[in-house]
């Protein structure tokens, strides 16, 4: 009795929208029109069916279109001779193994600690915390009243609120006073006017609760810090130093600690003038960069393995505390992706796998959050984290829909991405997160963004379909429909190569199973080679 094999094709003359079935027999293959009810309700707008034109000759048989394949010259095929290899799994732990080989003296250099001094603000906080329950901090937000340097993209109150949030992120630190201080420019020795300085100095010296002053500017000059600390008699911090302290607190891996050690060098360099100190900083910078370059090379190997194994990646980026990690957890259900209501809670690159609705496995990559008014040197130190965004197939930009500075935060992230060598054709999907909060913007103001609540899992399904659409497009994959013998090696092979979007035994013919699978052209060609189809 003749053995039959079936799978779905599209007649080239009828276009990609055509659904049909091919039945294989030992002598010929006849295409017949069929209507598959099992496919109804499945979102498959981009399903493509492609068969090489030279294979088929079209003949007309009355009112039925048929395609006949002459396989007299086709090679014989036997399932017992079919051998296929399972894809090797990438070893993500390679980076951790290499970290163990890095000399700890690079991070714990007593001689360098002697010149770091108070530039390492975390050491200052630790010593103060031992003597008191909390480090009282006065937060000052300078606000240029007029001129070219006046901010028009945000408000002074929102800048002060973010400054307070930064300070409160540091352990054992609390804001005891805050103030917006009008200034003419940021270039003065004391930044503030003489009358304002006198008032603030009197306030600080009269208070027993203020241990340090945080002035919310990008980076103070060495002369400004010296003058302000002499006037106040307290430690003076700027935005760079506070962010460094937060990074140091949240760093979990040796790679993150190396990045922070590198990021603090520009800060220390501007505060030291001795030739010996500068030479020491240059030497330390060289060794830190060499260690990070080795780790970056390993990450490059991991990315190549993903490419070789046809494992697409999706980078999740966004302003700090926009809910990136929470969104990854809502999508992948990975317990390692634990979102926290903190600034810069994520510093280390983490990869989280999941399957798209079509069955294809992808990796979602969590990245360090962005923030405004941060020197480029600090961003450059975390280039290994950002490289994963550069080399991803798709980028998901998560935005906090409940934040008053929604537009500015989005602009900050976009500008940072534009500063990276991100290919222009990389698709960027925008997500408006935290839509469950009462302060979320109206939907009418969020056009073009997926409306999501990562905390409640709302809107993630539609987002995944959009991610799927872009991943399939940029990786050259198409969704194919097959009708194959139930339990056959063909189905096992498809499962080993890619996840199956749909698999159902035919009710009329239990010997046959209908399958939807996502394949690249190379994988489809391998299927033809292995199974003679």
C-alpha positions as CSV (number, residue, x, y, z in Angstrom):
1,X,0.0,0.0,0.0
2,X,1.3,3.4,-0.9
3,X,2.7,5.5,1.9
4,X,1.5,9.1,2.0
5,X,3.1,12.3,3.4
6,X,1.4,15.7,3.6
7,X,2.4,19.3,4.3
8,X,1.0,22.7,3.5
9,X,2.3,24.9,0.6
10,X,1.4,28.0,-1.3
11,X,1.1,27.9,-5.1
12,X,3.5,30.6,-6.4
13,X,0.8,31.9,-8.7
14,X,-1.8,32.3,-5.9
15,X,0.3,34.3,-3.4
16,X,1.2,34.0,0.2
17,X,-2.4,34.1,1.5
18,X,-3.3,30.7,-0.1
19,X,-3.7,27.8,2.3
20,X,-3.5,24.3,1.0
21,X,-2.1,20.8,1.4
22,X,0.3,18.6,-0.5
23,X,-0.1,14.9,-0.4
24,X,3.1,12.9,-1.1
25,X,2.9,9.5,-2.8
26,X,5.8,7.4,-4.1
27,X,5.1,8.6,-7.7
28,X,3.7,12.1,-7.5
29,X,2.5,14.9,-5.2
30,X,-0.9,16.4,-5.7
31,X,-2.0,19.7,-4.2
32,X,-5.7,19.9,-3.2
33,X,-7.6,22.9,-1.8
34,X,-8.6,22.5,1.8
35,X,-10.1,24.7,4.5
36,X,-8.5,24.1,7.9
37,X,-10.9,25.0,10.7
38,X,-8.2,24.1,13.2
39,X,-6.3,27.2,12.1
40,X,-9.2,29.6,12.9
41,X,-8.7,32.0,15.8
42,X,-4.9,31.8,15.6
43,X,-3.2,35.1,15.0
44,X,-1.1,34.3,11.9
45,X,-1.1,37.5,9.8
46,X,2.4,36.9,8.6
47,X,2.2,33.2,7.8
48,X,4.1,32.5,4.6
49,X,4.2,29.4,2.5
50,X,7.0,29.1,0.0
51,X,7.9,26.4,-2.4
52,X,10.6,26.6,-5.0
53,X,9.1,27.3,-8.5
54,X,11.2,24.8,-10.5
55,X,10.0,21.9,-8.4
56,X,6.3,22.2,-9.5
57,X,4.6,22.0,-12.8
58,X,1.0,23.3,-12.8
59,X,-1.8,21.4,-14.5
60,X,-5.5,22.0,-14.7
61,X,-7.9,19.2,-13.8
62,X,-11.4,20.6,-14.3
63,X,-12.3,23.0,-11.6
64,X,-9.5,21.8,-9.2
65,X,-5.9,23.2,-9.3
66,X,-3.3,20.6,-8.8
67,X,0.5,20.7,-8.6
68,X,2.4,17.6,-9.7
69,X,5.9,17.0,-8.7
70,X,8.0,14.7,-10.7
71,X,10.3,12.9,-8.2
72,X,11.7,10.3,-10.4
73,X,15.2,11.8,-9.9
74,X,14.7,12.4,-6.2
75,X,17.0,10.6,-3.8
76,X,15.5,7.8,-1.7
77,X,14.9,8.6,1.9
78,X,14.7,6.4,4.9
79,X,13.7,7.5,8.4
80,X,16.1,5.0,10.0
81,X,19.0,6.8,8.2
82,X,17.9,10.2,9.4
83,X,20.3,11.8,11.9
84,X,19.9,15.2,13.4
85,X,21.8,16.9,16.1
86,X,20.3,18.7,19.0
87,X,21.3,22.3,19.4
88,X,24.0,22.8,22.0
89,X,23.1,25.1,24.9
90,X,25.1,28.3,25.4
91,X,27.1,28.4,28.6
92,X,26.1,31.7,30.2
93,X,28.2,30.9,33.3
94,X,31.4,31.5,31.3
95,X,31.5,35.1,32.5
96,X,31.2,34.1,36.1
97,X,34.0,31.6,35.7
98,X,36.3,34.2,34.2
99,X,35.5,36.6,37.0
100,X,37.0,34.2,39.5
101,X,40.3,34.4,37.7
102,X,40.5,38.2,38.1
103,X,43.0,39.3,40.7
104,X,41.1,40.7,43.7
105,X,43.9,43.2,44.3
106,X,42.5,45.1,41.3
107,X,39.5,46.0,43.4
108,X,41.1,46.1,46.9
109,X,44.3,48.1,46.3
110,X,45.4,49.6,49.7
111,X,47.8,52.0,48.0
112,X,45.1,53.4,45.8
113,X,42.7,53.6,48.7
114,X,45.1,56.1,50.3
115,X,44.6,58.6,47.4
116,X,40.9,57.9,46.9
117,X,40.1,59.6,50.2
118,X,36.7,61.2,50.5
119,X,36.2,60.9,46.7
120,X,34.9,57.4,47.6
121,X,31.7,58.7,49.1
122,X,30.6,55.2,50.1
123,X,33.5,55.0,52.6
124,X,32.3,58.3,54.0
125,X,28.7,57.0,54.4
126,X,29.9,53.8,56.1
127,X,32.0,55.6,58.7
128,X,29.1,58.0,59.4
129,X,26.6,55.2,59.7
130,X,28.6,53.6,62.4
131,X,28.2,56.7,64.6
132,X,24.5,57.5,63.9
133,X,21.3,55.8,63.0
134,X,21.0,57.8,59.7
135,X,23.0,60.3,57.7
136,X,21.0,63.5,57.6
137,X,21.4,65.2,54.2
138,X,20.5,68.7,52.9
139,X,19.4,68.5,49.2
140,X,20.0,71.7,47.3
141,X,18.6,72.1,43.7
142,X,20.2,75.0,41.9
143,X,17.8,76.6,39.3
144,X,19.1,79.0,36.7
145,X,16.6,81.8,36.6
146,X,17.2,83.0,33.0
147,X,19.5,82.8,30.0
148,X,20.7,80.0,27.7
149,X,21.3,77.6,30.6
150,X,17.7,77.7,31.9
151,X,16.0,74.4,31.7
152,X,12.8,74.4,29.7
153,X,12.3,70.6,29.3
154,X,11.4,70.0,32.9
155,X,10.5,71.9,36.1
156,X,12.6,72.7,39.2
157,X,10.3,70.7,41.4
158,X,10.7,67.6,39.4
159,X,14.4,67.9,39.4
160,X,14.3,68.3,43.2
161,X,12.1,65.3,43.6
162,X,14.5,63.1,41.5
163,X,17.4,64.4,43.6
164,X,15.6,63.4,46.8
165,X,14.9,60.0,45.3
166,X,18.6,59.5,44.5
167,X,19.7,60.3,48.0
168,X,17.1,58.1,49.6
169,X,18.3,55.2,47.5
170,X,21.6,55.2,49.5
171,X,21.5,52.9,52.5
172,X,21.4,54.7,55.9
173,X,20.8,58.1,54.4
174,X,17.8,60.3,54.9
175,X,16.8,63.7,53.6
176,X,16.3,66.1,56.5
177,X,15.9,69.3,54.4
178,X,15.5,70.3,50.8
179,X,15.4,73.5,48.9
180,X,15.3,75.0,45.4
181,X,17.9,77.7,45.2
182,X,17.8,80.3,42.3
183,X,21.2,81.0,40.7
184,X,22.6,83.0,37.8
185,X,24.9,80.3,36.6
186,X,26.7,77.1,37.8
187,X,30.2,78.5,37.3
188,X,30.7,80.6,40.5
189,X,33.1,79.4,43.2
190,X,30.3,78.9,45.6
191,X,27.6,78.4,42.9
192,X,25.1,80.4,45.0
193,X,25.1,84.1,45.6
194,X,27.0,85.5,48.7
195,X,23.8,86.2,50.6
196,X,22.4,82.8,49.9
197,X,25.7,81.1,50.9
198,X,25.7,83.0,54.2
199,X,22.1,81.9,55.0
200,X,22.7,78.3,54.1
201,X,26.0,78.1,56.1
202,X,24.2,79.5,59.1
203,X,21.4,76.9,58.7
204,X,23.8,74.0,58.3
205,X,26.1,74.9,61.2
206,X,23.2,75.4,63.5
207,X,21.7,72.0,62.7
208,X,22.8,68.8,64.4
209,X,21.0,66.6,61.9
210,X,22.8,67.7,58.7
211,X,25.9,65.5,58.1
212,X,26.4,66.3,54.4
213,X,25.0,68.5,51.6
214,X,24.0,67.2,48.2
215,X,24.0,69.8,45.4
216,X,22.1,68.4,42.4
217,X,24.5,69.2,39.6
218,X,26.3,66.8,37.2
219,X,29.8,67.2,38.6
220,X,31.2,70.0,40.8
221,X,34.7,71.4,40.1
222,X,37.5,70.6,42.5
223,X,37.7,74.3,43.5
224,X,34.0,74.4,44.2
225,X,34.0,71.4,46.4
226,X,37.0,72.7,48.5
227,X,35.3,76.1,48.9
228,X,31.9,74.7,49.8
229,X,33.2,72.1,52.3
230,X,35.3,74.8,54.0
231,X,32.3,77.1,54.3
232,X,29.8,74.4,55.4
233,X,32.1,72.3,57.5
234,X,30.3,69.3,56.0
235,X,30.9,66.8,53.2
236,X,29.6,68.1,49.9
237,X,28.3,65.7,47.2
238,X,27.3,66.1,43.6
239,X,25.2,64.0,41.3
240,X,28.1,61.9,40.0
241,X,29.3,60.9,43.4
242,X,25.8,60.0,44.7
243,X,25.1,57.8,41.6
244,X,28.5,56.1,42.1
245,X,27.5,55.4,45.7
246,X,24.2,53.8,44.5
247,X,26.1,51.7,41.9
248,X,28.6,50.5,44.5
249,X,25.7,49.5,46.8
250,X,23.8,47.6,44.1
251,X,26.8,45.9,42.5
252,X,26.6,42.1,42.9
253,X,29.2,40.7,40.5
254,X,32.9,41.3,40.1
255,X,32.2,42.7,36.6
256,X,29.9,45.4,38.0
257,X,32.4,46.3,40.7
258,X,35.1,46.6,38.0
259,X,32.9,48.9,36.0
260,X,32.3,51.1,39.1
261,X,36.0,51.2,39.9
262,X,36.6,52.4,36.3
263,X,33.7,54.9,36.5
264,X,35.1,56.6,39.6
265,X,38.5,57.4,38.1
266,X,37.4,60.5,36.1
267,X,35.8,61.8,39.3
268,X,39.0,61.2,41.3
269,X,41.3,62.5,38.5
270,X,39.6,65.9,38.6
271,X,40.2,66.2,42.3
272,X,43.9,65.3,42.4
273,X,46.7,67.4,40.9
274,X,49.8,65.5,41.9
275,X,51.8,63.9,39.1
276,X,52.4,60.7,41.0
277,X,48.6,60.4,41.7
278,X,47.8,61.0,38.1
279,X,50.3,58.3,37.0
280,X,48.7,55.9,39.5
281,X,45.2,56.6,38.1
282,X,46.4,56.0,34.5
283,X,48.0,52.7,35.5
284,X,44.9,51.6,37.4
285,X,42.7,52.6,34.4
286,X,44.8,50.5,32.1
287,X,44.4,47.3,34.3
288,X,40.7,47.8,34.8
289,X,40.0,48.3,31.1
290,X,42.1,45.2,30.3
291,X,40.0,43.1,32.8
292,X,36.8,44.4,31.4
293,X,37.9,43.8,27.9
294,X,38.4,40.1,28.7
295,X,34.9,39.9,30.1
296,X,33.5,41.8,27.1
297,X,35.2,39.3,24.8
298,X,33.5,36.5,26.6
299,X,30.1,38.2,26.2
300,X,30.9,38.6,22.5
301,X,31.4,34.8,22.3
302,X,28.1,34.2,24.1
303,X,26.3,36.5,21.6
304,X,28.0,34.6,18.7
305,X,26.7,31.3,20.2
306,X,23.2,32.7,20.4
307,X,23.5,33.7,16.7
308,X,24.9,30.3,15.7
309,X,22.1,28.6,17.6
310,X,19.6,31.0,16.0
311,X,18.6,32.3,19.4
312,X,17.2,35.8,19.0
313,X,17.7,38.4,21.8
314,X,15.4,41.3,22.9
315,X,17.1,44.1,25.0
316,X,14.9,45.8,27.5
317,X,16.0,49.4,28.1
318,X,14.5,52.4,29.9
319,X,14.9,55.2,32.4
320,X,15.8,54.0,35.9
321,X,12.9,52.6,37.9
322,X,10.6,52.5,34.9
323,X,9.8,48.8,35.5
324,X,12.1,47.0,33.1
325,X,12.9,44.1,35.4
326,X,9.2,43.8,36.4
327,X,8.2,43.6,32.8
328,X,10.7,40.9,32.1
329,X,9.4,38.9,35.1
330,X,5.8,39.4,33.8
331,X,6.7,38.0,30.4
332,X,9.2,35.2,31.3
333,X,8.0,34.3,34.8
334,X,11.7,34.0,35.7
335,X,12.0,34.4,39.5
336,X,15.5,35.8,39.0
337,X,14.0,38.9,37.5
338,X,12.7,40.6,40.7
339,X,11.6,44.1,40.2
340,X,12.3,46.7,43.0
341,X,11.0,50.2,43.5
342,X,14.5,51.6,43.5
343,X,16.8,53.7,41.3
344,X,19.5,51.6,39.6
345,X,18.3,48.3,41.1
346,X,19.8,46.5,38.1
347,X,23.5,46.9,37.2
348,X,24.4,43.4,36.0
349,X,23.5,42.0,32.6
350,X,21.0,39.2,33.1
351,X,19.4,37.0,30.4
352,X,15.9,35.5,30.8
353,X,14.6,33.0,28.3
354,X,11.0,32.5,27.2
355,X,8.9,31.3,24.2
356,X,7.0,33.6,21.9
357,X,3.4,32.8,21.0
358,X,4.8,31.1,17.8
359,X,6.9,28.8,19.9
360,X,10.2,30.4,19.1
361,X,12.6,30.7,22.1
362,X,14.1,34.2,22.7
363,X,16.2,35.8,25.4
364,X,15.1,39.0,27.1
365,X,18.2,40.9,28.4
366,X,17.9,43.3,31.4
367,X,20.1,46.4,31.2
368,X,21.2,49.2,33.5
369,X,18.7,52.1,33.7
370,X,19.4,55.5,32.2
371,X,19.1,58.8,33.9
372,X,19.5,62.5,32.9
373,X,22.5,64.7,33.7
374,X,25.1,61.9,34.0
375,X,28.6,62.4,32.5
376,X,29.5,60.4,29.5
377,X,32.4,58.8,31.4
378,X,30.0,57.1,33.7
379,X,27.9,55.8,30.9
380,X,31.0,54.6,29.0
381,X,32.1,52.5,32.0
382,X,29.0,50.3,31.6
383,X,29.5,49.8,27.9
384,X,29.4,46.0,28.3
385,X,25.8,46.3,29.6
386,X,24.9,48.6,26.7
387,X,26.5,46.4,24.1
388,X,23.8,43.8,24.7
389,X,21.3,46.4,23.5
390,X,23.4,47.3,20.5
391,X,23.6,43.7,19.3
392,X,20.0,42.6,20.1
393,X,17.6,41.8,17.4
394,X,14.8,44.0,19.0
395,X,14.9,46.7,21.6
396,X,12.0,47.2,24.0
397,X,11.9,50.8,25.5
398,X,10.0,50.8,28.8
399,X,8.6,54.1,29.9
400,X,6.9,55.1,33.2
401,X,3.4,56.3,32.2
402,X,2.8,57.6,35.7
403,X,5.8,59.9,35.9
404,X,5.3,63.6,35.4
405,X,8.5,63.8,33.4
406,X,7.3,61.1,31.0
407,X,8.5,63.0,27.9
408,X,11.9,64.0,29.3
409,X,12.7,60.5,30.5
410,X,11.8,59.1,27.1
411,X,14.0,61.7,25.4
412,X,16.9,60.9,27.7
413,X,16.8,57.2,26.8
414,X,16.4,57.9,23.1
415,X,19.5,60.3,23.2
416,X,21.5,57.6,25.0
417,X,20.5,55.0,22.4
418,X,21.5,57.4,19.6
419,X,24.9,57.8,21.2
420,X,25.5,54.1,20.9
421,X,26.4,52.3,17.6
422,X,22.9,50.9,17.4
423,X,22.0,49.9,13.8
424,X,19.5,52.3,12.4
425,X,17.2,49.4,11.3
426,X,16.9,47.9,14.8
427,X,13.2,47.9,15.7
428,X,12.4,49.8,18.9
429,X,9.1,48.9,20.6
430,X,7.8,51.5,23.1
431,X,6.0,50.3,26.2
432,X,4.0,52.7,28.5
433,X,4.3,50.8,31.9
434,X,2.4,51.4,35.2
435,X,-0.9,52.0,33.5
436,X,-2.6,50.6,36.6
437,X,-1.7,53.7,38.6
438,X,-4.1,56.6,39.0
439,X,-1.3,59.1,38.0
440,X,-0.8,57.4,34.6
441,X,-1.2,59.6,31.6
442,X,-4.4,59.3,29.5
443,X,-4.4,56.7,26.8
444,X,-4.9,59.5,24.2
445,X,-1.4,60.9,25.1
446,X,0.3,57.5,24.7
447,X,-0.3,56.8,21.1
448,X,2.2,54.4,19.5
449,X,3.0,52.7,22.8
450,X,1.8,49.4,24.3
451,X,-0.2,50.1,27.4
452,X,1.0,47.7,30.0
453,X,0.9,47.1,33.8
454,X,3.9,44.8,34.5
455,X,2.8,44.5,38.1
456,X,-0.6,43.1,37.2
457,X,0.4,41.4,33.9
458,X,-1.9,43.5,31.8
459,X,-1.1,44.2,28.1
460,X,1.8,41.8,28.0
461,X,0.1,39.4,25.6
462,X,-0.3,42.0,22.9
463,X,3.2,43.2,23.5
464,X,4.5,39.7,22.9
465,X,2.7,39.4,19.6
466,X,4.4,42.7,18.5
467,X,7.8,41.4,19.7
468,X,7.2,38.2,17.8
469,X,6.3,40.1,14.6
470,X,9.5,42.1,14.7
471,X,11.7,39.1,15.7
472,X,10.4,37.1,12.8
473,X,10.9,40.0,10.4
474,X,14.5,40.9,11.3
475,X,15.7,37.3,11.6
476,X,14.1,36.2,8.3
477,X,11.9,33.6,9.8
478,X,8.5,32.5,8.5
479,X,5.7,30.5,9.9
480,X,5.1,27.2,8.1
481,X,2.2,24.8,8.3
482,X,2.8,21.1,8.0
483,X,0.6,18.0,8.0
484,X,2.8,15.1,9.2
485,X,2.4,11.6,10.5
486,X,1.6,11.6,14.2
487,X,4.6,10.9,16.4
488,X,6.9,11.0,13.4
489,X,10.6,11.9,13.3
490,X,9.7,14.9,11.2
491,X,7.7,16.4,14.2
492,X,10.5,15.5,16.6
493,X,13.0,17.2,14.4
494,X,10.9,20.4,14.2
495,X,10.5,20.4,18.0
496,X,14.3,20.1,18.4
497,X,15.0,23.0,16.0
498,X,12.2,25.4,17.1
499,X,9.3,25.5,19.4
500,X,6.0,24.6,17.8
501,X,3.3,27.3,17.7
502,X,0.5,24.8,17.2
503,X,0.2,21.0,17.2
504,X,-3.1,19.1,16.8
505,X,-4.0,15.6,15.8
506,X,-6.4,15.5,12.9
507,X,-9.8,14.3,14.2
508,X,-10.8,12.7,10.8
509,X,-7.4,11.0,10.4
510,X,-5.6,10.4,13.8
511,X,-2.6,9.2,11.9
512,X,-1.9,12.8,10.8
513,X,-0.9,15.8,12.9
514,X,-1.2,19.5,11.9
515,X,1.7,21.6,13.0
516,X,2.7,25.3,12.8
517,X,6.5,25.9,13.1
518,X,8.7,28.9,12.7
519,X,11.8,28.3,10.5
520,X,14.5,30.2,8.8
521,X,15.3,29.4,5.1
522,X,18.3,27.4,6.3
523,X,16.2,25.4,8.7
524,X,13.6,24.7,6.1
525,X,16.3,23.6,3.7
526,X,17.7,21.3,6.4
527,X,14.2,19.8,6.8
528,X,14.0,19.1,3.1
529,X,17.5,17.5,3.1
530,X,16.7,15.3,6.1
531,X,13.2,14.2,5.0
532,X,13.3,14.5,1.2
533,X,10.6,17.1,1.1
